[in-house]
């Protein structure tokens, strides 16, 4: 992870406790567990897939592998992340395959305590993420973030 984070221009601070990749989409901050992110890449060219909605970027070639890529900006904030010329691509492992997730930017890779949401608790007003996909919240460097269940999001997108 550190080589790819360095390649993406990130200063990775390693400290004890849960590690998170905090990213921005549509001016809001979200996080996924660091262990779920295999790599953080700079913008990659995509081959669009006919008939797919805006949440599907298409297929990207990553070191000889074809990776299905989704736009988390569309999914989480209603605005395309790939419209940002310097967006980032998170490579996430899911069921022994890699899936790409485009985000506006990676804000931090760091430790933070997270508070889980109570069942049925409302999430941030106006955020299109589904309540079962937002599982907690935390703060890194005075920035609040929502922890998303990347598996639940990918399960919905790959269905």
GIZINOR-V815143 format. One record per pair of residues at least 12 apart in sequence whose ideal C-beta (glycine too) atoms are under 10 Angstrom apart, sorted by the first residue. I is the first residue (numbers start at 0). J is the second residue. Records with the same first field share a line. If there is no record, write none. Layout:
I = J / J
This chain:
0 = 13 / 18 / 20 / 33 / 34 / 36 / 37 / 38 / 39 / 108
1 = 13 / 108
2 = 38
3 = 36 / 37 / 38 / 39 / 40 / 90
4 = 20 / 33 / 36 / 38 / 39 / 105 / 108
5 = 39
6 = 38 / 39 / 40 / 41
7 = 38 / 39 / 40 / 41 / 87 / 88 / 89 / 104 / 105 / 108
8 = 39 / 41 / 85 / 87 / 105
9 = 39 / 87 / 105 / 106 / 107 / 108
10 = 107 / 108 / 109
11 = 33 / 39 / 107 / 108 / 109
12 = 107 / 108 / 109 / 110
13 = 33 / 108 / 109 / 110
14 = 109 / 110 / 111
15 = 110
16 = 109 / 110 / 111 / 112 / 113
17 = 30 / 32 / 33 / 34 / 109 / 110 / 111 / 112 / 113 / 137 / 146
18 = 30 / 32 / 33 / 34 / 36 / 108 / 109 / 110 / 111
19 = 31 / 32 / 33 / 35 / 36 / 106 / 107 / 108 / 109 / 110 / 111 / 113 / 137 / 139 / 144 / 146
20 = 32 / 33 / 34 / 35 / 36 / 39 / 87 / 89 / 91 / 102 / 105 / 106 / 107 / 108 / 109 / 149
21 = 33 / 102 / 104 / 105 / 106 / 107 / 108 / 109 / 111 / 137 / 138 / 139 / 140 / 142 / 143 / 144 / 145 / 146
22 = 36 / 39 / 71 / 72 / 75 / 80 / 86 / 87 / 89 / 100 / 101 / 102 / 103 / 104 / 105 / 106 / 107 / 108 / 144 / 147
23 = 72 / 75 / 76 / 80 / 83 / 86 / 87 / 102 / 103 / 104 / 105 / 106 / 142 / 144
24 = 70 / 71 / 72 / 73 / 74 / 75 / 76 / 77 / 78 / 79 / 80 / 83 / 86 / 100 / 101 / 102 / 103 / 104 / 126 / 128 / 147
25 = 71 / 72 / 73 / 75 / 76 / 77 / 78 / 79 / 80 / 102 / 103 / 126 / 127
26 = 76 / 78 / 103
27 = 72 / 75 / 76 / 78 / 103 / 123 / 125 / 126 / 128 / 143 / 144 / 145
28 = 103 / 104 / 106 / 107 / 136 / 137 / 138 / 139 / 142 / 143 / 144 / 145
29 = 71 / 75 / 76 / 102 / 106 / 126 / 128 / 133 / 136 / 144 / 145 / 146 / 147 / 149
30 = 106 / 107 / 108 / 109 / 111 / 113 / 135 / 136 / 137 / 139 / 144 / 145 / 146 / 147 / 149
31 = 71 / 89 / 91 / 100 / 102 / 146 / 147 / 148 / 149 / 150 / 152
32 = 113 / 146 / 148 / 149
33 = 108 / 109 / 110
34 = 92
35 = 89 / 90 / 91 / 92 / 93 / 100 / 149 / 150
36 = 89 / 90 / 91 / 92 / 100 / 105 / 108 / 149
37 = 61 / 89 / 90 / 91 / 92 / 97 / 98
38 = 61 / 62 / 88 / 89 / 90 / 91 / 92 / 97 / 99
39 = 87 / 88 / 89 / 90 / 102 / 105 / 108
40 = 59 / 61 / 66 / 86 / 87 / 88 / 89 / 90 / 99 / 101
41 = 85 / 86 / 87 / 88
42 = 59 / 80 / 81 / 83 / 84 / 85 / 86 / 87 / 88 / 101
43 = 56 / 58 / 59 / 60 / 61 / 66 / 68 / 81 / 86 / 87 / 88 / 90 / 99 / 101
44 = 56 / 57 / 58 / 59 / 60
45 = 57 / 58 / 59 / 60 / 66 / 67 / 68 / 70 / 81 / 88 / 99 / 101
46 = 58 / 59 / 60 / 65 / 68
48 = 67 / 68
51 = 69
52 = 69 / 70 / 73 / 156
53 = 70 / 72 / 73 / 74 / 77 / 78 / 79 / 81
54 = 69 / 70 / 71 / 72 / 73 / 74 / 75 / 79 / 101 / 152 / 155 / 156
55 = 67 / 68 / 69 / 70 / 73 / 156
56 = 68 / 69 / 70 / 71 / 73 / 79 / 80 / 81 / 86 / 88 / 99 / 100 / 101
57 = 69 / 70 / 81 / 99
58 = 99
59 = 88 / 90 / 97 / 99 / 101
61 = 88 / 90 / 97 / 99
64 = 90 / 96 / 97
65 = 97
66 = 88 / 90 / 91 / 96 / 97 / 98 / 99
67 = 93 / 96 / 97 / 98 / 99 / 153 / 156 / 157
68 = 81 / 88 / 89 / 90 / 97 / 98 / 99 / 100 / 101
69 = 91 / 98 / 99 / 100 / 101 / 152 / 153 / 156 / 157
70 = 82 / 86 / 99 / 100 / 101 / 102 / 156
71 = 86 / 88 / 89 / 91 / 99 / 100 / 101 / 102 / 103 / 128 / 147 / 149 / 152 / 156
72 = 86 / 100 / 101 / 102 / 103
73 = 101 / 127
74 = 100 / 101 / 127 / 128 / 129 / 132 / 147 / 152 / 153 / 155 / 156
75 = 100 / 102 / 103 / 126 / 127 / 128 / 132 / 133 / 145 / 147 / 152
76 = 102 / 103 / 125 / 126 / 127 / 128
77 = 125 / 126 / 127 / 128
78 = 103 / 127
79 = 101 / 103
80 = 100 / 101 / 102 / 103 / 104
81 = 101 / 102 / 103
82 = 101 / 103
83 = 101 / 102 / 103 / 104
85 = 103 / 104
86 = 101 / 102 / 103 / 104 / 105
87 = 100 / 101 / 102 / 103 / 104 / 105 / 106
88 = 100 / 101 / 102 / 105
89 = 101 / 102 / 105 / 149
91 = 149 / 150 / 152 / 153
92 = 149
93 = 149 / 150 / 153 / 154 / 157
94 = 150 / 153 / 154 / 157
96 = 157
98 = 149 / 152 / 153 / 156 / 157
100 = 149 / 152 / 153 / 156
106 = 139 / 140 / 142 / 144
107 = 139 / 140 / 142 / 144
108 = 139
109 = 139 / 140
110 = 137 / 139
111 = 136 / 137 / 138 / 139 / 140 / 142 / 144 / 146
112 = 135 / 137 / 138 / 139
113 = 134 / 135 / 136 / 137 / 138 / 144 / 145 / 146
114 = 135 / 136 / 137 / 138 / 146
115 = 134 / 135 / 136 / 146
116 = 130 / 131 / 133 / 134 / 135 / 136 / 145 / 146
118 = 130 / 131
120 = 133
121 = 133
122 = 134 / 136 / 145
123 = 136 / 143 / 145
126 = 145
128 = 145 / 147 / 148 / 151 / 152
129 = 147 / 148 / 151 / 152 / 155
131 = 148 / 151 / 152 / 155
132 = 145 / 146 / 147 / 148 / 149 / 150 / 151 / 152 / 153 / 154 / 155
133 = 145 / 146 / 147 / 148 / 151 / 152
134 = 146 / 147 / 148 / 151
135 = 147 / 148
